[in-house]
């Protein structure tokens, strides 16, 4: 697998996302605790050195599983988290956007992961339904994360669910190291942000890399061209969708997640799947 800078680190372009490790709805303990631990350990064995998580996955469950499976951590492992939201008892995702809440969230991540510094922290902007008391200038939010970086608690600052203008502001103010936005073969609406990140040497980490996870929405794996290329190459449609992203821009880092060992190994095999010019043309048609 090729590599790309993630702030002061260099990581493999195929990482691991921890969102699927907790139970249904990203709440509570995993369906199979032992397999969740095995997935994390196997990911590292297979070369994963970039794990994406959040304190609100569980809540705390994903971070606690990561710590149980991997602590003391390999020296080259970069753990990235995100702040800006919390969960209530029913599992609802609530905004926690004020600077003091962002600081508390970083401290909570440090505690549950058992580290003194987090590789990068993404500011998860809320794009709708934000109550008035949570409507904070982004400059103030970024300033708090920069302060945490200056204190040595965060190695890099990132941003998630951000517009082109917001990414430009974050690059100028905070020297961000990564952007997490939705992007896939069938949803390239964020192409301008991806291009901006590519030009500025910022890692781009797409969520929904195979299309939206919500029911009754288009999926990359359902596209006829994807299925055709997959059949020709003896690969799965998911592997083709991930390989397309890796071929699309060198600054794209992938964090496919799973709670199953078999799926983990399939996902990571995408890094060795070579798409020809004809394959890429068919997928883009």
N, C-alpha and C positions, 0 to 999 in steps of 0.2 A: 504494500500500500504506500502511496506517496504521502508526503507530509506538507503541512502549511503552518505558518506562525499563528499562534494564539497569544497575542501580547508578547511577554518575554519568553514564552515557551514555544516549542515546536512539537506538534502532535500529528498522529496519523489522521488521515482525513475521514476514516470511519471510526466513530466512537460509539458510545452507548448512552441511551436515554433511560433514566430510572423511573419514568412516570408510570409504567405498567407494572412495577413491582408490588405496590400495595394492592389491596383488595378492590372489588368492584366500585366504580365511581371514584377511583383513586383515594379510597377511604379504608382505613383499618388494615389489619394484617393481611399478608399475601395468602392466596389460595393454597400455596404449597411453600412453606417457609424454607425447607431444605433445598428445593429446586431454585428458589430465588437466590439463596446464598451461592449455590453451584453456578448459576448463570453469571453472577458478578465475578466469581473467581475464574471461570472459564473465559470470560471476556478479556480479562487481563492476561491470561495465558496465551490468548490468540493475538495479542499485540495492542489491545485497546489501551490507550493512555489518556483518554478524554471522556469523562463521565459527566453527564448533565443531570442535575437533580434540583430539588427545591424543598424547603422546610415544610411547605404546605402540601406536599405529596404524602398523604397519609392521615392527618399531618404527622410529621416526624418519621413516619414508617420507612420511607425510602432512605433517608439519611442514616437511620439506625441500622438498616440492613447493609448499607455500604460500609459502615464502620465495623459491623460484626464480621463481614466477609473479608475485608481488605486491610483493616488497621492492624499493625503499622503499615502505612501505605508505601507502595513502591516510590522511589525517588522521582521517577518520571511521570507519575500519575497526576493529571490536572483535573481537579474537580471544579465544575462550574455550577453555580446556583442562580436562582432568580428571586427577586424581592418585589413587593408591591401588592401582594394579595395575602389573604388569610382564609381559613375555612371555619364555618360555624359547625355546630353539632349535627346539623342536617346534611352537611357536605356542600353547602352553597359556597361559591367563590366570592369573597367580599374584598373590596379595595382596601389597601393599607398603604396609601401613597404619601403620607406626610413624612418629612425628613426624619423625624424621631422614630416613626414606625419602620422606615427603611433600616435605620441603624439597629433597632431591636432585632429585626429579622436577620441581619448579618450576624449579630452576636449569637442568635439562636442557632444559625447554621454552623458557626464555629464550634459551639458547644456539642451539638448532636453529632457532627462529623468527627469531633475530636482533633481539630487542627488549630494552628495559630494563624494561618493565612489561607484564604480561599483563592483558587487560581483566577477566577473571574466571577463577577456578580452582575447579572443582567437586571436592569430596571424594567420591570414588566409594566408598561403603560396600559391603562384601562381605556378602551376605546368607546365605551358606552355605559350608561347607567351609573355614572360617578356622582355621588351626593356632593352637595356644595362644600361641606367641610373637608372633602377629599380632593378638591380641585386645587392642586398645588402647581405653581410655576415649575416647569421642567428644569429650569436653571437652578432652582433651590434643591430639587431632588438630586440632580447631578452633582451639585456642590457637596452634598452630604456624602455621596459615594466617593468623590475625589478625596474628601477629608479622611474617609476610612482607608483609602489607598495610601494616603500620606502617612497614616498611622501604622501601616504595614499589615493591616487586617485583610486587605484585598490586594491582589496583584494586578488585576485589570478590571476595567469597568466596561459593561456592555449595555445594550438596550434591546427591547423586544416589543413587537407590535407597534412599530414606529413608522411614521411617514418619511418621505424623502427629506422634507424640511427639518424634521426632528432629528434624523440621522446626521444631517449636515451640522446642526447645532451641537449634537453630542460629540461629533468628531472635533469640532472647533473648541468646545469648552472642556471636554473630558478626555480627549484622545482615546476614544473607545477602541476596544480590541475585537469586538464581535457584535453582530446584529442577528437577532432571531425573529424572522418574519415568515409568513406562509409563502411557500414557493414549491412548485412541482411542474412536471411535464404538462399537466393540464391546467395549471394556474400560474401563469407567468406574469401576472399583473404587477408584481413587485420588481420587474426587470430593471427599472431605472435605479432602484436602491441597490440591487445586486451589482450593477455596473459601477455605481459610486463606490461601493465597498471594494470592488476589484481594483479600481483606480487608486484608492487610498491605502491598499494593503490591509484592509479590515476583513477578518474572517466572517463569512456569511453562513449561518447555521439554520437551515430551513426547518420549520415545523410543518406538519402535514406534507411530508415529502412524497407521499403516495396519494395525495388528495385528502380532502377533509375526512376526519374520523367520525363525523356525525352521520347518522343513518340517512338513507335516501339522498345522498349527495354523490357527485361523480367520483370515481376512484380510478387512479392510474392503472391499476391491475385489471380493470374491466375494458380498457380500450383495445379495439381490434388490432391496431398496429403493435401495441405492446405485447399482446398475446402471440401475434405472428412472429415477432422477433424472438420472443422467449422460446417458442417451439423450435425455431430454426437453430438456436444456440444451445438447446438443451438446458435452459435455465428457467427459473420461475418468473412470472410477470413482475413480482416485487423486486427481484434482483435486477431486472432490466430497468425498472423505474429508478432504482437507486444508482445504478451504473450510469444512467443518462445524466443524472445530476453531477456525478463525479466528472463526467466528460464535458459538462456544460461550462463550468468555470473552475479554475484551479483554486479559488479561495473558498469554495463550498466545503464545509465540514458537515458530515452527516452523523446523526445521533439516533439511529433507529432503536426502538426499545422493544423488549419482550420479557416475559416471565418464563419462557420455555427454552431449554437448551437447544433443541432442534432448530427453532426459529432463529436463535442467536447465530448459530453457525451458518445458516442460510443467508442471513443478513450480511455477515462479515465476508462471505464469499463473493459478494457483489464487488468488492474491491479488486478482484482478479478477473472480472468479466470484461472483456474487451469488445467494444462496439465499433464496428467498421463504419466507414463513411456512408455506405449504403444503409446500414442499420439506423444511423442517426438521421439520415434523410427521410427514411420511412417513418420514424417516430415523430418527426417534426411536420410531416405532411398533414 
